[in-house]
């Protein structure tokens, strides 16, 4: 009873150019994330997540510039 579970996120947005409050121009941004978790009989499942974003503000992400990140961890569902 082992399986690989995956999910993906794709986001797109238009926000003020260079984060300026009074600008009249917009700036297109985007984010893509892929996550794979290995489910087994244990309540704890290891996972790996890849995320890439363009310049701009995204809720839950502290980086304002372009960023590529990889995360490894353990998740559990109760």
N, C-alpha and C positions, 0 to 999 in steps of 0.2 A: 504494500500500500504506500507507494511513494509516487509523488507527482511534482511536476514543475508548473507553478502557477505564475502567470505574467499579467502585467497591465501596462498601459501607456497613457501618457497625458500629452496633449497638444494644445498650446495656447497661442493666441494672437491678440495684439492690442494696438491701439493708436493713442499716444500720449503727447504732451507738449514737448516740442523739440528741445533737447539739452536740459530738460527738467525746469525750464524757465516758466514762471507763473504768468507773465504778461505776453508771451509769444503768440503770434498768429499762425504759426506753422506746427504741423503735427509730425510725429516720428513713429514709424511702424516698428513693432517689436514682436518677438516670439520666443517660445520655450517648448522644448520637447524633452520628455522624460520616459525612460523605459525601466521597468522593475521586474525582476524574476525572483521568486521565492521557492525554495525546495521544501515541500511538505512531506512529512513522514509521520510515524506513529507518536512521536514526541510532541508535547505542546509547544515546543520552541522550534522555529523554522528559520534557517539562515537565508539571507537575501543579499542581492546586489542590485544597485540602482545607478543608472547613468542619467545625467541631466545636463542639458546645454541650453543657454539663453543668450539673447542679444542684449545690447545695452538698454537699460531702462529699469523701472521699478516693478517688482513682482512681490505680492504678499507672501510672507514666509521665507523669502530669500534676502539675505543681508547685502548682496552684491549689486551695485548699480551698473557696473561695466559688464562686458561680455564675460561669460564664465562657463567653464566645463567642469563638472565634478562627478566623482564616483564615490558611492557610499557602500559599505559592507556592514551588515548587522544581523541581529537576531530579532525576530518578531514573534508574537504569540497572540492568539485569539482566545478570549475567555468567554 
